[in-house]
């Protein structure tokens, strides 16, 4: 793994476990096993590093979420949470910690959430044979809610959300 990817990986783990504000540059250099000079050379700033971590998470998330059905999307979420832990959505956590005040970070968050919305819209239309934004939004809320509720209820929330989405889809097909 090259230095840049090693840094992004270490920062992603720390941000996920400890948050963005609580993770200082000293902790980042220690976790990445590099000097402050090397860290700043590859990251530029903490904001730039947060943006890179979120972009990498977005790529990894959608590579895993490339599903052809709503059920498959929830199955992929279940697998994601089992592998990465039930820590909530890193994008929403970044927004919560920055208050949306940093335009670079806010843009990455908006792009990720818009891509999630468009993926669910596409899958809903594919499954029921036509667009239905209300149904897509209901499923989006189930998806986001399962991610959040898994923090305190465990990964089983995904199965409940998946079953509820299946009932909504069945009702839309009837």
Chimera marker file (.cmm) of the C-alpha trace (Angstrom):
<marker_set name="trace">
<marker id="1" x="0.000" y="0.000" z="0.000" r="1" g="1" b="0" radius="0.5"/>
<marker id="2" x="1.453" y="3.376" z="-0.957" r="1" g="1" b="0" radius="0.5"/>
<marker id="3" x="1.868" y="6.215" z="1.546" r="1" g="1" b="0" radius="0.5"/>
<marker id="4" x="-1.233" y="8.131" z="0.446" r="1" g="1" b="0" radius="0.5"/>
<marker id="5" x="-3.514" y="5.089" z="0.670" r="1" g="1" b="0" radius="0.5"/>
<marker id="6" x="-1.958" y="4.059" z="3.979" r="1" g="1" b="0" radius="0.5"/>
<marker id="7" x="-2.758" y="7.519" z="5.347" r="1" g="1" b="0" radius="0.5"/>
<marker id="8" x="-6.336" y="7.466" z="4.022" r="1" g="1" b="0" radius="0.5"/>
<marker id="9" x="-6.903" y="4.009" z="5.487" r="1" g="1" b="0" radius="0.5"/>
<marker id="10" x="-5.511" y="4.946" z="8.907" r="1" g="1" b="0" radius="0.5"/>
<marker id="11" x="-7.435" y="8.225" z="8.963" r="1" g="1" b="0" radius="0.5"/>
<marker id="12" x="-10.651" y="6.494" z="7.906" r="1" g="1" b="0" radius="0.5"/>
<marker id="13" x="-10.355" y="4.019" z="10.763" r="1" g="1" b="0" radius="0.5"/>
<marker id="14" x="-9.636" y="6.740" z="13.313" r="1" g="1" b="0" radius="0.5"/>
<marker id="15" x="-12.378" y="9.078" z="12.077" r="1" g="1" b="0" radius="0.5"/>
<marker id="16" x="-14.844" y="6.208" z="12.101" r="1" g="1" b="0" radius="0.5"/>
<marker id="17" x="-13.951" y="5.116" z="15.647" r="1" g="1" b="0" radius="0.5"/>
<marker id="18" x="-13.230" y="8.454" z="17.333" r="1" g="1" b="0" radius="0.5"/>
<marker id="19" x="-14.847" y="11.130" z="15.184" r="1" g="1" b="0" radius="0.5"/>
<marker id="20" x="-13.349" y="13.910" z="13.107" r="1" g="1" b="0" radius="0.5"/>
<marker id="21" x="-12.859" y="16.556" z="15.782" r="1" g="1" b="0" radius="0.5"/>
<marker id="22" x="-11.434" y="14.168" z="18.386" r="1" g="1" b="0" radius="0.5"/>
<marker id="23" x="-8.840" y="12.822" z="15.952" r="1" g="1" b="0" radius="0.5"/>
<marker id="24" x="-5.828" y="15.107" z="15.999" r="1" g="1" b="0" radius="0.5"/>
<marker id="25" x="-2.893" y="15.158" z="13.644" r="1" g="1" b="0" radius="0.5"/>
<marker id="26" x="-0.634" y="13.561" z="16.287" r="1" g="1" b="0" radius="0.5"/>
<marker id="27" x="-2.938" y="10.567" z="16.517" r="1" g="1" b="0" radius="0.5"/>
<marker id="28" x="-3.063" y="10.384" z="12.709" r="1" g="1" b="0" radius="0.5"/>
<marker id="29" x="0.723" y="10.392" z="12.334" r="1" g="1" b="0" radius="0.5"/>
<marker id="30" x="1.051" y="7.665" z="14.956" r="1" g="1" b="0" radius="0.5"/>
<marker id="31" x="-1.645" y="5.454" z="13.385" r="1" g="1" b="0" radius="0.5"/>
<marker id="32" x="-0.260" y="5.925" z="9.871" r="1" g="1" b="0" radius="0.5"/>
<marker id="33" x="3.311" y="5.391" z="11.055" r="1" g="1" b="0" radius="0.5"/>
<marker id="34" x="4.629" y="8.558" z="9.434" r="1" g="1" b="0" radius="0.5"/>
<marker id="35" x="6.050" y="11.910" z="10.390" r="1" g="1" b="0" radius="0.5"/>
<marker id="36" x="3.994" y="15.098" z="10.527" r="1" g="1" b="0" radius="0.5"/>
<marker id="37" x="5.932" y="16.360" z="7.523" r="1" g="1" b="0" radius="0.5"/>
<marker id="38" x="5.001" y="13.289" z="5.462" r="1" g="1" b="0" radius="0.5"/>
<marker id="39" x="1.384" y="13.505" z="6.602" r="1" g="1" b="0" radius="0.5"/>
<marker id="40" x="1.058" y="17.153" z="5.550" r="1" g="1" b="0" radius="0.5"/>
<marker id="41" x="2.878" y="16.440" z="2.280" r="1" g="1" b="0" radius="0.5"/>
<marker id="42" x="0.279" y="13.820" z="1.351" r="1" g="1" b="0" radius="0.5"/>
<marker id="43" x="-2.809" y="15.289" z="3.039" r="1" g="1" b="0" radius="0.5"/>
<marker id="44" x="-2.249" y="19.031" z="2.811" r="1" g="1" b="0" radius="0.5"/>
<marker id="45" x="-4.624" y="19.783" z="5.677" r="1" g="1" b="0" radius="0.5"/>
<marker id="46" x="-7.022" y="17.986" z="7.958" r="1" g="1" b="0" radius="0.5"/>
<marker id="47" x="-9.936" y="19.224" z="5.836" r="1" g="1" b="0" radius="0.5"/>
<marker id="48" x="-8.323" y="17.839" z="2.682" r="1" g="1" b="0" radius="0.5"/>
<marker id="49" x="-7.716" y="14.546" z="4.476" r="1" g="1" b="0" radius="0.5"/>
<marker id="50" x="-11.359" y="14.356" z="5.593" r="1" g="1" b="0" radius="0.5"/>
<marker id="51" x="-12.446" y="14.972" z="1.985" r="1" g="1" b="0" radius="0.5"/>
<marker id="52" x="-10.116" y="12.218" z="0.732" r="1" g="1" b="0" radius="0.5"/>
<marker id="53" x="-11.347" y="9.788" z="3.384" r="1" g="1" b="0" radius="0.5"/>
<marker id="54" x="-14.979" y="10.492" z="2.477" r="1" g="1" b="0" radius="0.5"/>
<marker id="55" x="-14.251" y="10.136" z="-1.247" r="1" g="1" b="0" radius="0.5"/>
<marker id="56" x="-12.518" y="6.801" z="-0.627" r="1" g="1" b="0" radius="0.5"/>
<marker id="57" x="-15.437" y="5.653" z="1.554" r="1" g="1" b="0" radius="0.5"/>
<marker id="58" x="-17.868" y="6.673" z="-1.202" r="1" g="1" b="0" radius="0.5"/>
<marker id="59" x="-15.972" y="4.606" z="-3.779" r="1" g="1" b="0" radius="0.5"/>
<marker id="60" x="-15.763" y="1.578" z="-1.494" r="1" g="1" b="0" radius="0.5"/>
<marker id="61" x="-19.416" y="1.902" z="-0.467" r="1" g="1" b="0" radius="0.5"/>
<marker id="62" x="-20.744" y="2.024" z="-4.024" r="1" g="1" b="0" radius="0.5"/>
<marker id="63" x="-18.400" y="-0.717" z="-5.221" r="1" g="1" b="0" radius="0.5"/>
<marker id="64" x="-19.985" y="-2.945" z="-2.573" r="1" g="1" b="0" radius="0.5"/>
<marker id="65" x="-23.502" y="-1.586" z="-3.093" r="1" g="1" b="0" radius="0.5"/>
<marker id="66" x="-23.636" y="-2.256" z="-6.840" r="1" g="1" b="0" radius="0.5"/>
<marker id="67" x="-26.742" y="-4.331" z="-6.543" r="1" g="1" b="0" radius="0.5"/>
<marker id="68" x="-29.554" y="-4.992" z="-8.960" r="1" g="1" b="0" radius="0.5"/>
<marker id="69" x="-32.378" y="-5.026" z="-6.424" r="1" g="1" b="0" radius="0.5"/>
<marker id="70" x="-33.558" y="-3.306" z="-3.270" r="1" g="1" b="0" radius="0.5"/>
<marker id="71" x="-33.151" y="-6.601" z="-1.394" r="1" g="1" b="0" radius="0.5"/>
<marker id="72" x="-29.586" y="-6.814" z="-2.676" r="1" g="1" b="0" radius="0.5"/>
<marker id="73" x="-28.940" y="-3.264" z="-1.515" r="1" g="1" b="0" radius="0.5"/>
<marker id="74" x="-30.049" y="-4.129" z="2.028" r="1" g="1" b="0" radius="0.5"/>
<marker id="75" x="-28.062" y="-7.381" z="1.891" r="1" g="1" b="0" radius="0.5"/>
<marker id="76" x="-24.969" y="-5.364" z="0.960" r="1" g="1" b="0" radius="0.5"/>
<marker id="77" x="-25.664" y="-2.934" z="3.825" r="1" g="1" b="0" radius="0.5"/>
<marker id="78" x="-25.936" y="-5.892" z="6.202" r="1" g="1" b="0" radius="0.5"/>
<marker id="79" x="-22.562" y="-7.185" z="5.022" r="1" g="1" b="0" radius="0.5"/>
<marker id="80" x="-21.038" y="-3.681" z="5.243" r="1" g="1" b="0" radius="0.5"/>
<marker id="81" x="-22.166" y="-3.214" z="8.849" r="1" g="1" b="0" radius="0.5"/>
<marker id="82" x="-20.959" y="-6.670" z="9.843" r="1" g="1" b="0" radius="0.5"/>
<marker id="83" x="-17.513" y="-5.928" z="8.367" r="1" g="1" b="0" radius="0.5"/>
<marker id="84" x="-17.116" y="-2.283" z="9.425" r="1" g="1" b="0" radius="0.5"/>
<marker id="85" x="-19.200" y="-2.239" z="12.587" r="1" g="1" b="0" radius="0.5"/>
<marker id="86" x="-22.385" y="-0.423" z="13.476" r="1" g="1" b="0" radius="0.5"/>
<marker id="87" x="-20.994" y="3.074" z="13.905" r="1" g="1" b="0" radius="0.5"/>
<marker id="88" x="-23.523" y="5.055" z="11.876" r="1" g="1" b="0" radius="0.5"/>
<marker id="89" x="-23.069" y="6.821" z="8.580" r="1" g="1" b="0" radius="0.5"/>
<marker id="90" x="-19.620" y="8.408" z="8.351" r="1" g="1" b="0" radius="0.5"/>
<marker id="91" x="-20.997" y="11.064" z="5.978" r="1" g="1" b="0" radius="0.5"/>
<marker id="92" x="-23.734" y="12.178" z="8.358" r="1" g="1" b="0" radius="0.5"/>
<marker id="93" x="-21.274" y="12.095" z="11.231" r="1" g="1" b="0" radius="0.5"/>
<marker id="94" x="-18.936" y="14.361" z="9.246" r="1" g="1" b="0" radius="0.5"/>
<marker id="95" x="-21.817" y="16.721" z="8.562" r="1" g="1" b="0" radius="0.5"/>
<marker id="96" x="-22.781" y="16.704" z="12.234" r="1" g="1" b="0" radius="0.5"/>
<marker id="97" x="-19.255" y="17.510" z="13.367" r="1" g="1" b="0" radius="0.5"/>
<marker id="98" x="-18.648" y="20.241" z="10.786" r="1" g="1" b="0" radius="0.5"/>
<marker id="99" x="-22.173" y="21.654" z="10.800" r="1" g="1" b="0" radius="0.5"/>
<marker id="100" x="-22.009" y="21.740" z="7.026" r="1" g="1" b="0" radius="0.5"/>
<marker id="101" x="-19.859" y="24.877" z="7.335" r="1" g="1" b="0" radius="0.5"/>
<marker id="102" x="-16.959" y="23.543" z="5.295" r="1" g="1" b="0" radius="0.5"/>
<marker id="103" x="-17.954" y="23.720" z="1.608" r="1" g="1" b="0" radius="0.5"/>
<marker id="104" x="-15.479" y="21.026" z="0.495" r="1" g="1" b="0" radius="0.5"/>
<marker id="105" x="-16.696" y="18.501" z="3.052" r="1" g="1" b="0" radius="0.5"/>
<marker id="106" x="-20.356" y="19.440" z="2.537" r="1" g="1" b="0" radius="0.5"/>
<marker id="107" x="-20.016" y="18.939" z="-1.239" r="1" g="1" b="0" radius="0.5"/>
<marker id="108" x="-18.658" y="15.394" z="-0.817" r="1" g="1" b="0" radius="0.5"/>
<marker id="109" x="-21.460" y="14.565" z="1.617" r="1" g="1" b="0" radius="0.5"/>
<marker id="110" x="-24.158" y="15.959" z="-0.698" r="1" g="1" b="0" radius="0.5"/>
<marker id="111" x="-22.723" y="14.064" z="-3.678" r="1" g="1" b="0" radius="0.5"/>
<marker id="112" x="-22.679" y="10.782" z="-1.737" r="1" g="1" b="0" radius="0.5"/>
<marker id="113" x="-26.229" y="11.185" z="-0.466" r="1" g="1" b="0" radius="0.5"/>
<marker id="114" x="-27.478" y="12.194" z="-3.922" r="1" g="1" b="0" radius="0.5"/>
<marker id="115" x="-25.837" y="9.099" z="-5.417" r="1" g="1" b="0" radius="0.5"/>
<marker id="116" x="-27.528" y="6.959" z="-2.744" r="1" g="1" b="0" radius="0.5"/>
<marker id="117" x="-30.891" y="8.551" z="-3.580" r="1" g="1" b="0" radius="0.5"/>
<marker id="118" x="-30.428" y="8.047" z="-7.333" r="1" g="1" b="0" radius="0.5"/>
<marker id="119" x="-29.404" y="4.409" z="-6.818" r="1" g="1" b="0" radius="0.5"/>
<marker id="120" x="-32.544" y="3.701" z="-4.807" r="1" g="1" b="0" radius="0.5"/>
<marker id="121" x="-34.732" y="5.572" z="-7.330" r="1" g="1" b="0" radius="0.5"/>
<marker id="122" x="-33.250" y="3.495" z="-10.165" r="1" g="1" b="0" radius="0.5"/>
<marker id="123" x="-33.725" y="0.202" z="-8.319" r="1" g="1" b="0" radius="0.5"/>
<marker id="124" x="-37.326" y="1.023" z="-7.360" r="1" g="1" b="0" radius="0.5"/>
<marker id="125" x="-38.202" y="1.943" z="-10.954" r="1" g="1" b="0" radius="0.5"/>
<marker id="126" x="-36.566" y="-1.251" z="-12.194" r="1" g="1" b="0" radius="0.5"/>
<marker id="127" x="-38.491" y="-3.417" z="-9.733" r="1" g="1" b="0" radius="0.5"/>
<marker id="128" x="-41.962" y="-1.907" z="-10.123" r="1" g="1" b="0" radius="0.5"/>
<marker id="129" x="-41.726" y="-0.912" z="-13.775" r="1" g="1" b="0" radius="0.5"/>
<marker id="130" x="-42.050" y="2.853" z="-13.312" r="1" g="1" b="0" radius="0.5"/>
<marker id="131" x="-40.646" y="5.715" z="-11.274" r="1" g="1" b="0" radius="0.5"/>
<marker id="132" x="-42.150" y="6.292" z="-7.848" r="1" g="1" b="0" radius="0.5"/>
<marker id="133" x="-40.277" y="8.937" z="-5.892" r="1" g="1" b="0" radius="0.5"/>
<marker id="134" x="-42.485" y="8.585" z="-2.820" r="1" g="1" b="0" radius="0.5"/>
<marker id="135" x="-41.730" y="4.858" z="-2.591" r="1" g="1" b="0" radius="0.5"/>
<marker id="136" x="-38.046" y="5.504" z="-3.289" r="1" g="1" b="0" radius="0.5"/>
<marker id="137" x="-37.963" y="8.046" z="-0.470" r="1" g="1" b="0" radius="0.5"/>
<marker id="138" x="-39.641" y="5.601" z="1.906" r="1" g="1" b="0" radius="0.5"/>
<marker id="139" x="-36.987" y="3.008" z="1.075" r="1" g="1" b="0" radius="0.5"/>
<marker id="140" x="-34.221" y="5.610" z="1.407" r="1" g="1" b="0" radius="0.5"/>
<marker id="141" x="-35.502" y="6.410" z="4.906" r="1" g="1" b="0" radius="0.5"/>
<marker id="142" x="-35.533" y="2.698" z="5.763" r="1" g="1" b="0" radius="0.5"/>
<marker id="143" x="-31.962" y="2.368" z="4.475" r="1" g="1" b="0" radius="0.5"/>
<marker id="144" x="-30.671" y="5.406" z="6.372" r="1" g="1" b="0" radius="0.5"/>
<marker id="145" x="-32.702" y="4.503" z="9.453" r="1" g="1" b="0" radius="0.5"/>
<marker id="146" x="-31.356" y="0.956" z="9.549" r="1" g="1" b="0" radius="0.5"/>
<marker id="147" x="-27.819" y="2.337" z="9.395" r="1" g="1" b="0" radius="0.5"/>
<marker id="148" x="-28.484" y="4.708" z="12.295" r="1" g="1" b="0" radius="0.5"/>
<marker id="149" x="-30.520" y="2.291" z="14.424" r="1" g="1" b="0" radius="0.5"/>
<marker id="150" x="-27.846" y="-0.394" z="14.062" r="1" g="1" b="0" radius="0.5"/>
<marker id="151" x="-25.691" y="1.706" z="16.413" r="1" g="1" b="0" radius="0.5"/>
<marker id="152" x="-27.897" y="0.851" z="19.379" r="1" g="1" b="0" radius="0.5"/>
<marker id="153" x="-30.047" y="-2.051" z="18.111" r="1" g="1" b="0" radius="0.5"/>
<marker id="154" x="-27.440" y="-4.033" z="16.201" r="1" g="1" b="0" radius="0.5"/>
<marker id="155" x="-27.168" y="-5.169" z="12.612" r="1" g="1" b="0" radius="0.5"/>
<marker id="156" x="-30.555" y="-6.934" z="12.830" r="1" g="1" b="0" radius="0.5"/>
<marker id="157" x="-32.174" y="-3.594" z="12.009" r="1" g="1" b="0" radius="0.5"/>
<marker id="158" x="-31.159" y="-4.137" z="8.397" r="1" g="1" b="0" radius="0.5"/>
<marker id="159" x="-33.260" y="-7.318" z="8.108" r="1" g="1" b="0" radius="0.5"/>
<marker id="160" x="-36.267" y="-5.463" z="9.521" r="1" g="1" b="0" radius="0.5"/>
<marker id="161" x="-35.769" y="-2.597" z="7.069" r="1" g="1" b="0" radius="0.5"/>
<marker id="162" x="-35.258" y="-5.053" z="4.169" r="1" g="1" b="0" radius="0.5"/>
<marker id="163" x="-38.510" y="-6.877" z="5.048" r="1" g="1" b="0" radius="0.5"/>
<marker id="164" x="-40.404" y="-3.592" z="5.316" r="1" g="1" b="0" radius="0.5"/>
<marker id="165" x="-39.028" y="-2.463" z="1.946" r="1" g="1" b="0" radius="0.5"/>
<marker id="166" x="-40.157" y="-5.780" z="0.419" r="1" g="1" b="0" radius="0.5"/>
<marker id="167" x="-43.687" y="-5.180" z="1.722" r="1" g="1" b="0" radius="0.5"/>
<marker id="168" x="-43.709" y="-1.662" z="0.279" r="1" g="1" b="0" radius="0.5"/>
<marker id="169" x="-42.499" y="-2.947" z="-3.092" r="1" g="1" b="0" radius="0.5"/>
<marker id="170" x="-45.084" y="-5.746" z="-3.104" r="1" g="1" b="0" radius="0.5"/>
<marker id="171" x="-47.806" y="-3.195" z="-2.394" r="1" g="1" b="0" radius="0.5"/>
<marker id="172" x="-46.606" y="-1.007" z="-5.257" r="1" g="1" b="0" radius="0.5"/>
<marker id="173" x="-46.669" y="-3.962" z="-7.663" r="1" g="1" b="0" radius="0.5"/>
<marker id="174" x="-50.196" y="-5.020" z="-6.679" r="1" g="1" b="0" radius="0.5"/>
<link id1="1" id2="2" r="1" g="1" b="0" radius="0.2"/>
<link id1="2" id2="3" r="1" g="1" b="0" radius="0.2"/>
<link id1="3" id2="4" r="1" g="1" b="0" radius="0.2"/>
<link id1="4" id2="5" r="1" g="1" b="0" radius="0.2"/>
<link id1="5" id2="6" r="1" g="1" b="0" radius="0.2"/>
<link id1="6" id2="7" r="1" g="1" b="0" radius="0.2"/>
<link id1="7" id2="8" r="1" g="1" b="0" radius="0.2"/>
<link id1="8" id2="9" r="1" g="1" b="0" radius="0.2"/>
<link id1="9" id2="10" r="1" g="1" b="0" radius="0.2"/>
<link id1="10" id2="11" r="1" g="1" b="0" radius="0.2"/>
<link id1="11" id2="12" r="1" g="1" b="0" radius="0.2"/>
<link id1="12" id2="13" r="1" g="1" b="0" radius="0.2"/>
<link id1="13" id2="14" r="1" g="1" b="0" radius="0.2"/>
<link id1="14" id2="15" r="1" g="1" b="0" radius="0.2"/>
<link id1="15" id2="16" r="1" g="1" b="0" radius="0.2"/>
<link id1="16" id2="17" r="1" g="1" b="0" radius="0.2"/>
<link id1="17" id2="18" r="1" g="1" b="0" radius="0.2"/>
<link id1="18" id2="19" r="1" g="1" b="0" radius="0.2"/>
<link id1="19" id2="20" r="1" g="1" b="0" radius="0.2"/>
<link id1="20" id2="21" r="1" g="1" b="0" radius="0.2"/>
<link id1="21" id2="22" r="1" g="1" b="0" radius="0.2"/>
<link id1="22" id2="23" r="1" g="1" b="0" radius="0.2"/>
<link id1="23" id2="24" r="1" g="1" b="0" radius="0.2"/>
<link id1="24" id2="25" r="1" g="1" b="0" radius="0.2"/>
<link id1="25" id2="26" r="1" g="1" b="0" radius="0.2"/>
<link id1="26" id2="27" r="1" g="1" b="0" radius="0.2"/>
<link id1="27" id2="28" r="1" g="1" b="0" radius="0.2"/>
<link id1="28" id2="29" r="1" g="1" b="0" radius="0.2"/>
<link id1="29" id2="30" r="1" g="1" b="0" radius="0.2"/>
<link id1="30" id2="31" r="1" g="1" b="0" radius="0.2"/>
<link id1="31" id2="32" r="1" g="1" b="0" radius="0.2"/>
<link id1="32" id2="33" r="1" g="1" b="0" radius="0.2"/>
<link id1="33" id2="34" r="1" g="1" b="0" radius="0.2"/>
<link id1="34" id2="35" r="1" g="1" b="0" radius="0.2"/>
<link id1="35" id2="36" r="1" g="1" b="0" radius="0.2"/>
<link id1="36" id2="37" r="1" g="1" b="0" radius="0.2"/>
<link id1="37" id2="38" r="1" g="1" b="0" radius="0.2"/>
<link id1="38" id2="39" r="1" g="1" b="0" radius="0.2"/>
<link id1="39" id2="40" r="1" g="1" b="0" radius="0.2"/>
<link id1="40" id2="41" r="1" g="1" b="0" radius="0.2"/>
<link id1="41" id2="42" r="1" g="1" b="0" radius="0.2"/>
<link id1="42" id2="43" r="1" g="1" b="0" radius="0.2"/>
<link id1="43" id2="44" r="1" g="1" b="0" radius="0.2"/>
<link id1="44" id2="45" r="1" g="1" b="0" radius="0.2"/>
<link id1="45" id2="46" r="1" g="1" b="0" radius="0.2"/>
<link id1="46" id2="47" r="1" g="1" b="0" radius="0.2"/>
<link id1="47" id2="48" r="1" g="1" b="0" radius="0.2"/>
<link id1="48" id2="49" r="1" g="1" b="0" radius="0.2"/>
<link id1="49" id2="50" r="1" g="1" b="0" radius="0.2"/>
<link id1="50" id2="51" r="1" g="1" b="0" radius="0.2"/>
<link id1="51" id2="52" r="1" g="1" b="0" radius="0.2"/>
<link id1="52" id2="53" r="1" g="1" b="0" radius="0.2"/>
<link id1="53" id2="54" r="1" g="1" b="0" radius="0.2"/>
<link id1="54" id2="55" r="1" g="1" b="0" radius="0.2"/>
<link id1="55" id2="56" r="1" g="1" b="0" radius="0.2"/>
<link id1="56" id2="57" r="1" g="1" b="0" radius="0.2"/>
<link id1="57" id2="58" r="1" g="1" b="0" radius="0.2"/>
<link id1="58" id2="59" r="1" g="1" b="0" radius="0.2"/>
<link id1="59" id2="60" r="1" g="1" b="0" radius="0.2"/>
<link id1="60" id2="61" r="1" g="1" b="0" radius="0.2"/>
<link id1="61" id2="62" r="1" g="1" b="0" radius="0.2"/>
<link id1="62" id2="63" r="1" g="1" b="0" radius="0.2"/>
<link id1="63" id2="64" r="1" g="1" b="0" radius="0.2"/>
<link id1="64" id2="65" r="1" g="1" b="0" radius="0.2"/>
<link id1="65" id2="66" r="1" g="1" b="0" radius="0.2"/>
<link id1="66" id2="67" r="1" g="1" b="0" radius="0.2"/>
<link id1="67" id2="68" r="1" g="1" b="0" radius="0.2"/>
<link id1="68" id2="69" r="1" g="1" b="0" radius="0.2"/>
<link id1="69" id2="70" r="1" g="1" b="0" radius="0.2"/>
<link id1="70" id2="71" r="1" g="1" b="0" radius="0.2"/>
<link id1="71" id2="72" r="1" g="1" b="0" radius="0.2"/>
<link id1="72" id2="73" r="1" g="1" b="0" radius="0.2"/>
<link id1="73" id2="74" r="1" g="1" b="0" radius="0.2"/>
<link id1="74" id2="75" r="1" g="1" b="0" radius="0.2"/>
<link id1="75" id2="76" r="1" g="1" b="0" radius="0.2"/>
<link id1="76" id2="77" r="1" g="1" b="0" radius="0.2"/>
<link id1="77" id2="78" r="1" g="1" b="0" radius="0.2"/>
<link id1="78" id2="79" r="1" g="1" b="0" radius="0.2"/>
<link id1="79" id2="80" r="1" g="1" b="0" radius="0.2"/>
<link id1="80" id2="81" r="1" g="1" b="0" radius="0.2"/>
<link id1="81" id2="82" r="1" g="1" b="0" radius="0.2"/>
<link id1="82" id2="83" r="1" g="1" b="0" radius="0.2"/>
<link id1="83" id2="84" r="1" g="1" b="0" radius="0.2"/>
<link id1="84" id2="85" r="1" g="1" b="0" radius="0.2"/>
<link id1="85" id2="86" r="1" g="1" b="0" radius="0.2"/>
<link id1="86" id2="87" r="1" g="1" b="0" radius="0.2"/>
<link id1="87" id2="88" r="1" g="1" b="0" radius="0.2"/>
<link id1="88" id2="89" r="1" g="1" b="0" radius="0.2"/>
<link id1="89" id2="90" r="1" g="1" b="0" radius="0.2"/>
<link id1="90" id2="91" r="1" g="1" b="0" radius="0.2"/>
<link id1="91" id2="92" r="1" g="1" b="0" radius="0.2"/>
<link id1="92" id2="93" r="1" g="1" b="0" radius="0.2"/>
<link id1="93" id2="94" r="1" g="1" b="0" radius="0.2"/>
<link id1="94" id2="95" r="1" g="1" b="0" radius="0.2"/>
<link id1="95" id2="96" r="1" g="1" b="0" radius="0.2"/>
<link id1="96" id2="97" r="1" g="1" b="0" radius="0.2"/>
<link id1="97" id2="98" r="1" g="1" b="0" radius="0.2"/>
<link id1="98" id2="99" r="1" g="1" b="0" radius="0.2"/>
<link id1="99" id2="100" r="1" g="1" b="0" radius="0.2"/>
<link id1="100" id2="101" r="1" g="1" b="0" radius="0.2"/>
<link id1="101" id2="102" r="1" g="1" b="0" radius="0.2"/>
<link id1="102" id2="103" r="1" g="1" b="0" radius="0.2"/>
<link id1="103" id2="104" r="1" g="1" b="0" radius="0.2"/>
<link id1="104" id2="105" r="1" g="1" b="0" radius="0.2"/>
<link id1="105" id2="106" r="1" g="1" b="0" radius="0.2"/>
<link id1="106" id2="107" r="1" g="1" b="0" radius="0.2"/>
<link id1="107" id2="108" r="1" g="1" b="0" radius="0.2"/>
<link id1="108" id2="109" r="1" g="1" b="0" radius="0.2"/>
<link id1="109" id2="110" r="1" g="1" b="0" radius="0.2"/>
<link id1="110" id2="111" r="1" g="1" b="0" radius="0.2"/>
<link id1="111" id2="112" r="1" g="1" b="0" radius="0.2"/>
<link id1="112" id2="113" r="1" g="1" b="0" radius="0.2"/>
<link id1="113" id2="114" r="1" g="1" b="0" radius="0.2"/>
<link id1="114" id2="115" r="1" g="1" b="0" radius="0.2"/>
<link id1="115" id2="116" r="1" g="1" b="0" radius="0.2"/>
<link id1="116" id2="117" r="1" g="1" b="0" radius="0.2"/>
<link id1="117" id2="118" r="1" g="1" b="0" radius="0.2"/>
<link id1="118" id2="119" r="1" g="1" b="0" radius="0.2"/>
<link id1="119" id2="120" r="1" g="1" b="0" radius="0.2"/>
<link id1="120" id2="121" r="1" g="1" b="0" radius="0.2"/>
<link id1="121" id2="122" r="1" g="1" b="0" radius="0.2"/>
<link id1="122" id2="123" r="1" g="1" b="0" radius="0.2"/>
<link id1="123" id2="124" r="1" g="1" b="0" radius="0.2"/>
<link id1="124" id2="125" r="1" g="1" b="0" radius="0.2"/>
<link id1="125" id2="126" r="1" g="1" b="0" radius="0.2"/>
<link id1="126" id2="127" r="1" g="1" b="0" radius="0.2"/>
<link id1="127" id2="128" r="1" g="1" b="0" radius="0.2"/>
<link id1="128" id2="129" r="1" g="1" b="0" radius="0.2"/>
<link id1="129" id2="130" r="1" g="1" b="0" radius="0.2"/>
<link id1="130" id2="131" r="1" g="1" b="0" radius="0.2"/>
<link id1="131" id2="132" r="1" g="1" b="0" radius="0.2"/>
<link id1="132" id2="133" r="1" g="1" b="0" radius="0.2"/>
<link id1="133" id2="134" r="1" g="1" b="0" radius="0.2"/>
<link id1="134" id2="135" r="1" g="1" b="0" radius="0.2"/>
<link id1="135" id2="136" r="1" g="1" b="0" radius="0.2"/>
<link id1="136" id2="137" r="1" g="1" b="0" radius="0.2"/>
<link id1="137" id2="138" r="1" g="1" b="0" radius="0.2"/>
<link id1="138" id2="139" r="1" g="1" b="0" radius="0.2"/>
<link id1="139" id2="140" r="1" g="1" b="0" radius="0.2"/>
<link id1="140" id2="141" r="1" g="1" b="0" radius="0.2"/>
<link id1="141" id2="142" r="1" g="1" b="0" radius="0.2"/>
<link id1="142" id2="143" r="1" g="1" b="0" radius="0.2"/>
<link id1="143" id2="144" r="1" g="1" b="0" radius="0.2"/>
<link id1="144" id2="145" r="1" g="1" b="0" radius="0.2"/>
<link id1="145" id2="146" r="1" g="1" b="0" radius="0.2"/>
<link id1="146" id2="147" r="1" g="1" b="0" radius="0.2"/>
<link id1="147" id2="148" r="1" g="1" b="0" radius="0.2"/>
<link id1="148" id2="149" r="1" g="1" b="0" radius="0.2"/>
<link id1="149" id2="150" r="1" g="1" b="0" radius="0.2"/>
<link id1="150" id2="151" r="1" g="1" b="0" radius="0.2"/>
<link id1="151" id2="152" r="1" g="1" b="0" radius="0.2"/>
<link id1="152" id2="153" r="1" g="1" b="0" radius="0.2"/>
<link id1="153" id2="154" r="1" g="1" b="0" radius="0.2"/>
<link id1="154" id2="155" r="1" g="1" b="0" radius="0.2"/>
<link id1="155" id2="156" r="1" g="1" b="0" radius="0.2"/>
<link id1="156" id2="157" r="1" g="1" b="0" radius="0.2"/>
<link id1="157" id2="158" r="1" g="1" b="0" radius="0.2"/>
<link id1="158" id2="159" r="1" g="1" b="0" radius="0.2"/>
<link id1="159" id2="160" r="1" g="1" b="0" radius="0.2"/>
<link id1="160" id2="161" r="1" g="1" b="0" radius="0.2"/>
<link id1="161" id2="162" r="1" g="1" b="0" radius="0.2"/>
<link id1="162" id2="163" r="1" g="1" b="0" radius="0.2"/>
<link id1="163" id2="164" r="1" g="1" b="0" radius="0.2"/>
<link id1="164" id2="165" r="1" g="1" b="0" radius="0.2"/>
<link id1="165" id2="166" r="1" g="1" b="0" radius="0.2"/>
<link id1="166" id2="167" r="1" g="1" b="0" radius="0.2"/>
<link id1="167" id2="168" r="1" g="1" b="0" radius="0.2"/>
<link id1="168" id2="169" r="1" g="1" b="0" radius="0.2"/>
<link id1="169" id2="170" r="1" g="1" b="0" radius="0.2"/>
<link id1="170" id2="171" r="1" g="1" b="0" radius="0.2"/>
<link id1="171" id2="172" r="1" g="1" b="0" radius="0.2"/>
<link id1="172" id2="173" r="1" g="1" b="0" radius="0.2"/>
<link id1="173" id2="174" r="1" g="1" b="0" radius="0.2"/>
</marker_set>
